[in-house]
Amino acid sequence: MEPVIRVENLVKRYASRELGRRAAAFTAVDSVSFSILPGSTLALVGESGSGKSSVALCLACLEPVTSGQIWFDGRDVAALSERESRAVRPKLQIVFQDPATSLNPRWTVGEIVAEPLLVKGRVANRERRERAAQGLERVGLGAEYLERRPAELSGGQRQRVAIARALILEPKLLILDEVLSALDCSIQGQIANLLVELQRALGLAYLFITHDLRMAAHLADEIAVMSRGKIVEQGAVETILRGARCAETQNLLGASLVDRETEAVRER
Amino acid sequence: MRDLCVAYGRRGGGVWRALSGVSLGVDAGEILAVLGESGSGKSTLAAALLRLLPANGRITGGEILLEGADVVRMDAVGLRRVRGSGVSIVFQEPSLALHPTIRVGEQIGEVLRAHGMRSKRERGERVREILAKVFTGDVERIFSSYPHELSGGQQQRVLIAQAIACEPALVVADEPTASLDSTTQREILALFRSLRDALGIAFIFITHNPALLAGFADRVLVLYAGKVAEVGPTREVLFSPRHPYTQALLKCVPQVEYASAGRRKLPLPVVAGAPPSLAVLSQGCVFEPRCEERMEMCPAREPAAAMVGADHEVSCLKFSA
């Protein structure tokens, strides 16, 4: 099967802005390569500062790439101009961590979800509304939410709205940047289940970015562990969990060891 | 804390009962974890302990006894004395809790000055002593740093240094590790334990993440909709929870083993529904609408705390009926 996206030797450097000194570049992403198959999930796992969010921004055409290629839809997205990338972006959507800040508080849920349709071109008012309602339905919120505003929603409901907005242009790939981290445990499970359901129904590919190795293990087909801008370990979930070779992976796993104990006691 | 009730006035009238009759006790040198989801009242509990509630929040009943003195009835002078030296707080977001343009050493010194230490030199020495307790290594560099020059974990250590500066009996930590990554989280938890061991400080550790608590807290209190659902020794609450809410909550956390056992991408167990509105006074058990083990009497009768083991209390009619 042809991958949905293939990233080759992606490099992202940020110029540092220190006064009076020559700007030294900071390499946030250092020759990262991976690909994702349709309908499957790659989890990009790492601690804060490891460069995983920079990868997300480069893929979503929100940050220019320093070097390397991002093959998507038969084109190298990294080489496209701003204007050209507009044709690609609808197929490649991003959902951010905190729905409290990624949704406009003054807009209604219906306006938020339908906005991508406006950007894309002429879509009649009535159709926009209908498609927004369908979109909400798909994420488990009814049409009665159309007129609500983000402040009236719970964290989990807001994240559902953000997902509905990302899905309205029928993308092939969703970049999920820590979408569960800001939610409560009981709500994380609900959203995780929704993501699995949507993937099955729509054949979506996910790039699931997280520092939570347990969630990554649950949702992903493949895991890539990032540290200091590089992918230090990559493979099928089972392989990574069985024999974590790198110190970084073991560290991330360490956070789940207490749970292993929990489970052992529970089963006794 | 005995039968504490806190309510917030709402715009357009009515009240939001954030805490209803919460009782808890913390021994000297004990770590009590308060586990709750958003809206459970856990941050209200932290704020109420120091009488730091926002203007529309009011303690409507109960008492908070800190080493024998009732914080609820204390006047402004008494509060100033007790905050910092009796009980202090560590907030969630260290980058917001620190002043961006004042050096870290001076910010910690402020606490000492507020509690009467006049001499600048004396303060400087004391701050370095305190920093040495929470940092290994270059205390001098930290002392003269600005917050933005420090990492999140280091900033959190500075806040902890502020909190312990006047050697309080109790430190309340409101989600102190939520914004940190897992390695740093564990370092901060280890620091809390070492401070407890070295200085005998008691901690109330507020969190929404049960995964942090095993091997860390002495006891766990589970808060739901402003009420105590369950409280007991950490091992018992985490490994053999009795309250249906605690059981459901702990099942929500995916286990690493799920993946290897071929349960990957299968639906995770969830707590169906959403927490109740705290604007409406409920007659019965607050968890009843979401509870899978509800009984006929649950909507009508409020459960009282029942002992289910040594030091292990559960507020559920399954046990108290």
Interface residues (C-beta under 8 A of the other chain):
Chain A: E47 S48 S154 G155 D184 C185 S186 I187 Q188 G189 Q190 A192 N193 V196 H211 L213 R214 M215 A217 H218 L219 V237 E238 L241 R242 N251 L252 L253 G254 A255 S256 V258 D259 R260 E261 T262 E263 V265 R266
Chain B: E37 S38 G152 L180 D181 S182 T183 T184 Q185 R186 H208 N209 P210 A211 A214 G215 L238 F239 S240 A248 L249 L250 C252 V253 P254 Q255 V256 E257 Y258 A259 S260 R264 K265 P267 L268 P269 V270 V271 A274
